[in-house]
Amino acid sequence: MWYFKYTRMLLAAITVISLLIGMSQPTVCADETGGQCGFEEHLVEFHNGDVKLAGSLLLPKSEKPLPAVIFVHGAGPQTREPYREAAEYFARQGIAALIYDKRGVGKSGGTYESRAPYENLVNDSLAGVGLLQQRSEIASSQIGMWGLSQGASIIAAAASRSDDIQFVVGVGASVADGMMYYYRDNLFRKYGLSGTLRDVAEKAQLGQDTLFFNLRDESLPSTFAPKSYPTPEQYLSPEWSQVNQPVLAMWGQLDQHIPVGESVLGLKNSLAHAKNTTWTFIILPRAKHSLGISETGAIQEKWSGYAPGALQTMTDWVHGVIENPDRVANMKQEGFAQQTGVLLKLERYEKLRWYGNGTVQTALFVLFLVSFLANTVAGVRNGSARLFHRQRSNTLPRSNRLLDFKRGVCALNLILLSAMLVVVLLVTDQMHPRCPTILMYLPLLGTVSMFATFVLLVVLFRTRHEDGRTVVLRFRSSLEVLCLILFIPYLFYWNLIGYRF
């Protein structure tokens, strides 16, 4: 009996050992034709200056140098993992694939960043190209780039400055004005937020853009003038208008992140400016922004895999560019996407740029905050003193009662201003905009504030001030009146008049 006992233990041990050995071997998988195509995953590091970038190189089995593609992230703090599915498919089809963690994310060093002009991110991707060129398994003349969304802009910028990149594959490329307006419209609908709140978010975005971006590149006066946007057929992308390599651009017809119809026209015009005719555009039905299969294209929809044929289309095109470049289609488009009309919304907000400008809005906010806070602090201090001395309010002279009323209105306005700041911060979240129920009724408080402010202004203008006040007191009084006057249109601009958002 002991013999059978130990025999069973030996067989179990052999099974476990075999499993562990199998896990350590190169990945072996079947392609769509049923053939076997194995690849190995190598952990790699490459550097952009002092920043270390960690990634994985998926190498198909081959006795000759391989073509290769580096996958570049979309927006957000992403690791290499979201791109593994596509990279493994490329590897199964005999194309080496490099995926990596974005700087400041995962095992990569540096500080995370994800805003234009993407200079560091472009150089990170070019550093990946340098790594591939150093590998003997890679054909240095057959390296291309694949980029999703923001990554599409990054690979275009990289390709425009490097002859080492032989082709580019852009997925969900935004090549038109109004991407954020279009995205936010769809995002707010997903979360069931009102158009009024969406309008608040759009105005906050306008203020942010003019304050942080335009002031960096343009003169101060130009940020106050309304912008005119080119039609999609005339849009010229700084990145894509310098790309001379063969281009495969793919979009999902149901994309709710970017305006596909406008982007198709904008990319056509940009490549025409570069005199590049070697391009293929494909708009896939039943596909969302990332080319995932979808019925609605909803933002943040659960991933269910790539749309049928999407990855095969990419790898077939790459093989065609490498093996038969003279036979690659020129100026070919499959599928169609309607324009979204987002430019009309942009132009509507541009009419108020002189007021919604970030510089103006920041100055107004600071002015209101200082004035209302100073009056509120003074009111609390005086109220505490009266309470301590048990002085009744009905014994106060008329001038003091007016002063108390003014400080009360300023305290109300300060509360409203603070709550409004919270709302703006919540609704400008680009992933999960929200507004708690209690803040939904902020316009009701704003309506009370407007009427109280208006009454206070009428009383102040009708009240005869005593002579003999110092220049400082006169200036302070005039400044407070100016703040109250400016606060009323401010309430209208930020939709703070009404019953609820």
C-alpha positions, 0 to 999 in steps of 0.5 A, spaced: 500 500 500 505 504 501 508 503 494 501 506 491 501 512 496 508 514 494 506 513 487 500 517 487 505 523 490 510 522 485 505 523 479 502 529 483 509 532 483 511 531 476 504 534 474 506 540 478 513 541 476 511 540 468 506 546 469 511 550 472 516 548 467 511 550 462 509 557 465 517 559 464 517 557 457 516 562 451 508 563 450 505 559 444 499 560 441 495 559 435 493 565 430 487 566 426 488 561 421 490 555 426 497 556 425 502 556 431 506 562 432 510 562 439 513 569 442 517 570 448 516 576 453 523 580 455 522 585 460 526 591 458 528 598 460 530 604 456 531 611 458 529 618 456 535 623 459 534 621 467 528 618 466 527 610 466 522 607 462 520 600 464 516 595 459 516 588 455 518 586 448 514 581 445 519 577 440 516 572 435 520 566 434 524 568 427 531 566 424 531 573 421 530 580 424 523 582 425 519 588 424 517 592 430 511 596 433 512 601 439 505 602 442 504 609 445 499 610 451 492 614 450 491 620 456 491 618 463 496 614 468 497 608 464 501 602 465 503 597 459 497 592 460 491 595 457 496 594 450 498 587 451 492 584 448 493 588 441 501 587 442 500 580 443 496 579 437 501 583 433 507 578 436 502 572 433 503 575 426 510 575 426 511 583 428 515 584 435 511 589 439 514 594 445 509 596 450 511 600 456 509 604 463 508 611 462 513 615 465 511 616 473 506 610 472 508 602 474 515 601 474 517 607 470 520 613 473 519 620 472 513 624 473 507 623 470 504 628 465 499 628 460 498 635 457 500 638 450 505 639 447 507 632 450 514 634 449 517 629 454 512 623 452 514 624 444 521 623 447 519 617 451 517 614 445 523 615 441 527 612 446 523 606 445 525 606 438 532 607 440 531 601 444 528 597 438 534 599 434 539 596 438 536 589 438 539 584 433 532 581 433 529 587 430 530 590 423 532 597 424 529 599 417 522 596 419 520 600 426 513 603 426 509 606 431 502 605 434 498 610 438 491 611 441 487 617 442 493 622 445 498 617 443 496 618 436 498 625 436 504 623 440 506 618 434 505 623 429 509 628 432 515 623 433 514 621 426 515 628 423 522 628 427 525 622 426 526 618 419 527 611 423 520 611 424 517 607 417 510 607 418 504 609 423 498 606 426 493 611 429 487 609 433 481 614 435 486 620 433 483 627 434 484 631 428 479 637 429 477 642 434 472 641 440 474 634 442 473 636 450 467 639 448 464 633 445 467 628 450 464 632 456 457 633 452 457 625 452 460 624 459 455 628 462 449 625 459 452 618 461 452 621 468 445 624 468 447 631 469 444 637 467 445 641 461 446 647 466 452 643 469 455 642 463 455 649 461 458 651 468 464 645 466 464 648 459 465 655 462 470 653 467 474 649 461 474 656 457 477 659 463 482 654 464 485 654 457 486 661 457 489 662 463 494 656 463 495 655 455 494 661 451 498 665 456 504 661 455 504 662 447 500 668 446 500 675 448 495 677 453 490 681 449 489 675 444 486 671 449 480 676 450 479 676 443 474 671 440 477 665 436 474 663 429 475 656 428 477 653 421 472 648 418 474 641 418 476 641 411 481 646 413 483 644 419 491 643 420 494 639 425 501 641 427 503 634 428 500 630 422 501 636 417 509 634 417 508 626 417 510 623 410 510 616 412 505 611 410 499 612 415 493 607 417 488 611 421 482 607 424 476 610 428 470 607 431 463 609 428 460 610 435 466 614 438 463 618 444 470 621 446 472 625 439 468 628 433 470 622 428 467 626 422 471 632 423 477 628 425 477 624 418 476 631 414 482 634 419 487 628 418 485 628 410 487 636 410 493 635 414 496 629 410 495 633 404 499 639 407 504 634 408 503 631 400 502 625 403 498 620 399 499 613 402 494 613 407 488 608 409 482 611 413 477 606 416 471 607 420 469 601 424 461 600 425 459 597 432 466 600 435 468 605 440 473 610 441 479 604 442 476 600 437 473 595 442 466 592 440 460 596 442 453 597 441 453 605 444 460 607 444 458 609 451 464 612 455 467 608 460 464 602 457 466 595 460 471 592 455 469 586 451 475 585 446 476 589 439 471 589 434 472 583 429 477 584 424 480 590 427 487 587 429 487 583 423 486 589 419 492 593 422 497 587 422 495 586 414 496 593 413 503 593 417 505 587 413 503 590 406 507 596 408 513 592 409 513 587 404 510 590 398 510 598 399 509 599 392 502 596 393 499 599 399 493 603 397 493 611 396 488 615 399 483 609 401 477 610 406 472 605 408 466 607 412 463 613 414 462 618 420 457 624 420 460 630 423 457 632 430 457 640 429 461 641 435 464 647 432 457 651 433 458 650 440 465 652 440 463 659 437 457 660 442 462 660 448 467 664 444 462 670 444 463 670 451 471 669 451 472 677 453 468 675 460 470 668 461 477 669 460 481 666 465 485 672 467 478 676 468 475 670 472 481 669 476 481 677 478 473 677 479 474 671 484 480 674 488 476 681 488 470 678 491 473 673 496 477 678 499 471 683 499 466 678 502 471 675 507 473 681 510 466 684 511 464 677 514 470 677 519 468 684 521 461 682 522 463 676 526 468 680 530 463 685 532 457 680 533 461 676 538 463 683 541 456 685 542 454 678 545 459 678 550 457 685 552 449 683 551 448 689 547 441 688 543 441 690 536 435 694 536 439 699 540 443 700 534 443 706 530 441 706 523 448 706 520 450 700 524 444 696 522 445 698 515 453 696 516 450 689 519 446 688 513 451 689 508 456 684 512 450 679 512 449 680 505 457 679 504 457 673 508 451 670 504 455 671 498 462 668 501 458 662 502 455 662 495 462 663 492 465 657 496 460 653 494 460 655 487 468 653 487 466 646 490 461 645 484 466 647 479 472 642 481 467 637 481 464 638 474 470 639 471 473 632 473 474 629 466 472 621 469 467 622 474 463 629 474 458 629 479 454 634 484 451 632 490 444 633 491 445 639 496 449 643 491 444 642 486 440 647 489 445 652 489 442 657 484 436 657 489 441 660 494 444 664 488 437 667 487 436 670 494 443 672 494 442 676 487 435 680 491 439 681 497 445 684 493 440 688 489 436 691 495 443 693 499 445 697 493 439 701 492 439 702 500 447 704 499 446 709 493 440 712 497 443 713 504 447 720 505 454 718 507 457 723 512 462 728 510 469 728 513 471 720 511 478 719 510 480 717 503 482 710 505 475 709 507 472 712 501 476 708 497 474 702 501 467 703 500 467 704 493 471 698 492 465 694 496 460 697 492 463 695 485 464 688 488 457 688 489 455 691 482 460 686 479 457 680 483 450 680 479 452 679 472 457 674 475 451 670 478 448 670 471 454 667 468 455 661 472 448 659 472 447 661 479 440 664 478 434 659 478 431 654 482 436 648 481 442 646 476 
